[in-house]
Amino acid sequence: MQTAPNTKLYVKDYGSGKPVILIHGWPLSNEMWEYQVETLVENNFRVITYDRRGFGKSSQPWNGYSYDSLTDDLKEIIDQLELTDVTLVGFSMGGGEVVRYFSRHGGKNVIKAVLIASITPFLLRTTDNPEGRNPDDNEERTNTIKNDRIDFIDNFGKSFFGVSLINKPLSTPLLEYYRMLCSAASPHATLECAKSFSTTDFRDEMKLINVPTLIIHGDEDDIVPIEISSEKASELIPNNKFIVYEEAPHGLFYTERDRLNKDLIEFLNS
């Protein structure tokens, strides 16, 4: 689907019923939702997943990795598929597109929102956000990616799923599969999107989410700590239900897939 000049997005559209758009995390692609799609379709929802520009099988333009451009891509999907009564589900970086859709496009045709392990409202440490992440950490990550992107992804994946010497929540082949999905991303898009999700301040936009919102986050998330993200989001979004998954890592779409699917279906049907 063409959403902008020189930009075609790879979109999957399954099932029938009220539409649910699943927005993937960084630096993954739509395949991360494998363990949710089947359940949602079986429960009579139309499920749309897509690869963000620069990732997966979508175009890899040099520009357009701000949240404004990324959210305009999302709006094009909704408009071109003529969707109404939509639920937006954003994981990690994808939470940013969900929030920006309300501030930039007025939440048009959206009736519910879900933020899963989301980076919102603001990750960067500033004078008025002292709990945020040290800007030096972002610079170090950039240098590491530039030096050896695949090794970075390999180590990132272990933290992402909470893998340790004593905790192996997924098989080695599956971990390698996710590494492969991340490696398919454009190196430039990987860096530019990291900049976007690390530095974009959504705090003033959160109150514009005017639909019922489900917030889910693991309290052992080392990638996006719950204290600087979803705990704050739950205080800023007017109408929300906040569920904390105890001992869950960032990649809970796999490690807590049964519970997540149950909570999603319950919220979608409420």
N, C-alpha and C positions, 0 to 999 in steps of 0.2 A: 504494500500500500504506500503510495507516494504521499508524504506529509509536508514536504517542503522542497524547494529546488535542490536537486542532487541528493535527496534523502528519501529512500524507500525503507519502510519498516517491515520486518518479517512478523506476520500476525497469524495466530491460530484462533479458530472460532469453532467451539464444540457445543453440542447440546441445544436445548431450547428451554425457554422460561425467562425469568428475570435475569438480566445480564450482570455478571460479576467480572470485573477487569482486574487481573492479577499483575502487579507491577514488580519486577524482579529487583534484587539487590545488586550491589557492586562487588566484584566485577563479573557477576554471573550473567545468565541469560534466561529465557523463558523456561528452559528445561528444569530449573530449580523447583518448579511447581508440580513436578510429576506426581508427587504423593498427595496432592490436593485436587487435581483436575478430575480424576476418575470419580472421587467421592462427590464432588459438587455436581457433576453431570448426572450421576445416578440419583441425586436428590433434586432433580428437575430444575437445575439452573443452566443458563447459557454462559459458558466460560470463555472469556477472551484473554489470551496471553500474548505478549509480544516481546521482541528484543528491542531494548532501548537503542537509539542511534549510537553507533560506535561499538556495539556489542553483538555477540551471536551472529546471526545471519543477516542482520540489518546493514544498511549502508554505513560507511565509516567516513563521514565528511570531516574536514579539518576543524570546522567551527560548529558552534551551536550546542555547547555543553553546559550552558547556564540553565538554571531551573526554569526560566521563562521559555527558552526554546524547547526544553524537554517536555514541559507541560503543554505547550502548543501542539507538540506531536500527539500527546494524549488526547487533546481536544479534537484533533483531526480524525483520530480513530473513532471517537464517539460520534462525531458528525457524519463521517463517511459511512459508518455502519447504521446510522439513524437510530441510535440507542436511546432509550428512555428508561426511567426507574433503575438507574445503574447503581451498583455498589462498587466503590473503588477500594482495592486492597493493596496497600503498599508495604513492602518489606524493606527494612533498613533504609538505604538511599531512596527507595521507592516511596517512602512516607513523605518525602519532600514534594514529589509531584502531586500527591493527594492534597496536601495543605495548599500548595500554590494554585491548584485548580480552583479552590474556593476564592482565593484573593484575586486571581487574574481573570477567571472566567465565571465568577459568581456561583460556582457549583452547579452549573446548568445541567439538568437531566440526571443529577445524582441524588439518591435518596438515603444512602448510608455510606459510612466510611469505616475502614479498618486500618489501624496502624500496628504492624507487627515488628518488634525489635527496631523501631524507627529511630532515625537520627534527629527527628524534630524534638524540641523547638530550636536548639542552637548548641553546637558542640564546642565552639572555640572559646578559649579562656580570654576574657577581656575584663576591663575594670568593673563593668556591671554584670559580668558573668564569671565570677572568680572560680567556680567549680569546674569550668570547662577544661578542655584538653589544651595542653601546652602547645603554642604555635611551633615550637622547635620540633615536636613530635611529627608534625605534618611535613616539615622540611626533611627530616630524617627518612620518613616514608618515601617521599619523592625521590631522594637520592638512591635509596635502596631499589626502588622500582626501575629507575634509569640504569642502575648498574647491572641488575640481574632480575628481571621481572618474573621469570618462572620460578626462581628460588624464593622470591618474596611470596608468590602465590602459594607455594608449597607450605611455607611456614605459617602464612596467614590462615590457610585452610585448617591447620591443626588447632589454632586458637579459636577459629570460627565455630568448630564443632566441639570444643572442649576436650580434645584428644590429649592424653597424658600417658605416662608409663603404666598407670593403673586403671585409666579410664579410656576405653575404646568404644565409643558409641556408634561407630560405623566401620564397615570393612575397609581394608586397604584398597581394594579395587574401586569401591565407591568414592573414597577420598580422592583417588587418582582421576576418576571420572569428573568430579567437580573441578579439579585442577585443570583438566583439559578444557572444560567449558569456559573457565576464566581466561585460559591462554588464548582463546579465539578472539578475545576483545582487541580492539585497536590499542596499541601502546599509548598513543596520544590521548584517546578517549579515556583510557584508564587513569591517566594523570589528571586530565581536565575535570573529570567527574569527581575524583578524590578531592580536588580543590573546591568544587561546588558543594559537596555534602559536608565538608569540614568547616566551611567558612560562611555558609548562608544562614542568616538570622531570620527565623520564621516566627519569632516570639509575638510580634504584633499581628500576625496573620491567623494565629490559632483560634482566636475568638470568632473568626469569620466562618468557621466550620459550623454550619447551621443545621446539621442533620445528626441523627443518632450515630455515635462513634464507638467502636470497640478498640480498646488499646490492650495489646498483649506484649509482655516482655519477660525475659528470663532474668532472675536475680544473680546469675553467675555469668552474665554476658561480659566478656572481656573486650569485645570489639566496640560495642556501644553501651557503656555502663548505664544501668537503669536509673541511677541517681541523677545523671545529667541530661536524661532524655525523657523517657515515658513518665517518670514520676512528676516531672515539671509539666509535660503535655497534659496530664490528667487534671492539673490545676488550672489550665488555660482554656481547654475546650469545654464549651458550655454543657453539652449533653453527652456524657461519655460513661462507659463501663470499663473499668481498669482491672485486668486480671494479671496477676504475677505468677509466673511459672517458677516454682522453687527449684533451685539447683539446675536450671536450664541454661544452656549456652546461647550464643547468638544464632546458630543454625538450627533453631528449634522447629523449622518447617520439616526437618527430617527427624531429629532426635525426639521430638514430642508430637510427631505427626498425627497420631490417633487422637490425642487430646485437642490438638489444634483444629483438626477437622470437625470434631464434635462441637467445639466452641463456635467455629465459623457457621456451621449449619444452624445451630441454635439461634445465633444472632441474626442470620439472614431470614430465618422464619419468624422472628419475633415481631 
